[in-house]
């Protein structure tokens, strides 16, 4: 298997996507942050001292998707057309399930942008709730779906 981000001498390189055709590409990523029922109750009640945890985390995830190329060295800057970050309270976890959908019409995919959005949203929840609990666990960040591009559609049914 040939790695696209390694040159003939084994050094890192940014992939040249200049000859690729612009297509619509979508990526959906998901992850969770697990916490005690007591911490989750504080978030649900809007009782955290730093404010509305879920709204701030949603905005942080959107910002993160747009800044992915600044954080991950070999990612291309992309003209993202859509970022949607959803938070779902899960009492059985207990915790919050984060889902990010990112869309672009361009020459390369947005998988890293979706994964970054989920990661930063989870980190923001941790930051805003750490006064109540320092043992929260960020887990299972994964790509769920990818559509468009040369490799076509991928739906990860096992990890959905």
C-alpha positions in Angstrom: 0.0 0.0 0.0 1.4 3.4 -1.0 1.0 6.2 1.5 -0.1 9.5 -0.1 1.6 11.8 2.4 5.1 10.2 2.1 7.5 11.0 -0.8 10.0 8.6 -2.4 12.6 9.4 0.3 10.2 8.7 3.1 9.6 12.3 4.0 6.2 13.9 4.8 4.6 15.8 1.9 1.3 17.5 1.3 -0.6 15.7 -1.5 -1.1 17.7 -4.7 -4.8 17.8 -5.4 -4.6 20.3 -8.2 -5.5 17.9 -11.0 -8.6 16.5 -9.1 -12.1 17.5 -10.1 -14.2 19.5 -7.7 -17.0 17.3 -6.3 -19.4 17.5 -3.4 -17.9 15.8 -0.4 -19.5 15.1 3.0 -18.1 13.5 6.1 -19.9 12.6 9.3 -17.9 11.9 12.5 -19.1 11.0 16.0 -17.8 10.7 19.5 -18.8 10.8 23.2 -17.9 12.3 26.4 -18.8 10.2 29.4 -19.5 11.6 32.8 -21.3 11.0 36.1 -25.1 11.4 36.2 -24.6 14.3 38.5 -22.4 16.2 36.1 -24.8 15.4 33.2 -27.7 16.8 35.4 -25.8 20.0 35.9 -25.3 20.4 32.1 -28.9 19.6 31.4 -30.1 22.2 34.0 -27.8 24.9 32.6 -26.2 25.1 36.1 -22.5 25.2 35.1 -20.7 28.4 36.2 -19.1 28.9 32.7 -22.5 29.0 31.0 -24.4 27.0 28.4 -22.0 24.1 27.9 -23.7 22.6 24.8 -24.0 25.8 22.9 -20.4 26.8 23.5 -19.2 23.3 22.6 -21.3 23.4 19.4 -19.7 26.8 18.3 -16.2 25.5 19.3 -16.7 22.4 17.0 -17.8 24.6 14.1 -14.8 26.9 14.6 -12.5 23.9 14.8 -13.7 22.4 11.5 -12.9 25.7 9.8 -9.4 25.8 11.3 -8.4 22.1 10.7 -5.7 23.0 8.2 -4.1 25.2 10.8 -4.0 22.4 13.4 -3.1 19.4 11.2 0.0 20.1 9.1 -0.7 18.2 5.9 -4.4 19.1 5.6 -5.5 21.4 2.8 -7.4 24.6 3.6 -10.9 24.1 2.3 -13.8 26.3 1.4 -16.2 24.5 3.7 -19.9 25.1 2.8 -21.5 23.4 5.8 -20.6 22.5 9.4 -23.3 21.1 11.6 -22.4 19.9 15.2 -25.1 18.2 17.2 -25.1 17.3 20.8 -27.3 14.6 22.2 -27.7 13.9 25.9 -27.5 10.2 26.6 -28.6 9.2 30.1 -27.5 5.6 29.6 -23.9 6.6 28.8 -24.2 8.8 30.9 -22.9 11.7 28.8 -23.2 13.5 25.5 -22.9 12.1 22.0 -21.4 14.6 19.5 -22.0 14.3 15.8 -20.4 16.6 13.2 -21.3 16.8 9.5 -19.1 18.8 7.2 -19.6 19.5 3.5 -17.5 21.0 0.8 -17.4 21.2 -3.0 -13.7 20.8 -3.7 -10.8 18.6 -4.6 -10.3 16.7 -1.3 -12.5 15.4 1.5 -13.5 16.7 4.9 -13.0 13.7 7.1 -10.4 15.5 9.2 -12.6 18.5 9.6 -15.5 16.4 10.9 -13.2 14.5 13.3 -11.6 17.8 14.5 -15.1 19.3 15.1 -16.1 16.3 17.3 -12.8 16.4 19.2 -12.8 20.1 20.0 -16.5 20.0 20.9 -15.7 17.2 23.4 -12.7 19.1 24.8 -14.9 22.2 25.2 -17.4 20.2 27.2 -14.6 18.9 29.4 -13.3 22.4 29.9 -16.6 23.9 30.8 -17.6 21.0 33.2 -14.2 20.2 34.8 -15.1 22.2 37.9 -17.8 19.6 38.6 -15.8 16.5 37.4 -12.3 15.9 36.3 -12.8 12.2 35.5 -14.9 12.7 32.3 -13.8 10.4 29.5 -13.7 11.5 25.8 -14.1 8.3 23.8 -14.9 6.6 20.5 -14.2 9.5 18.1 -14.6 8.0 14.7 -15.6 8.6 11.1 -19.2 7.3 10.5 -19.7 8.2 6.8 -17.9 9.7 3.9 -19.4 10.6 0.6 -17.8 11.8 -2.7 -14.4 11.8 -4.1 -12.3 9.1 -5.8 -12.9 6.5 -3.0 -16.6 6.9 -3.2 -19.0 6.4 -0.3 -18.1 4.7 2.9 -20.5 4.0 5.7 -19.0 2.5 8.8 -22.0 0.4 10.0 -19.9 -1.3 12.7 -19.0 2.0 14.5 -22.3 3.9 13.9 
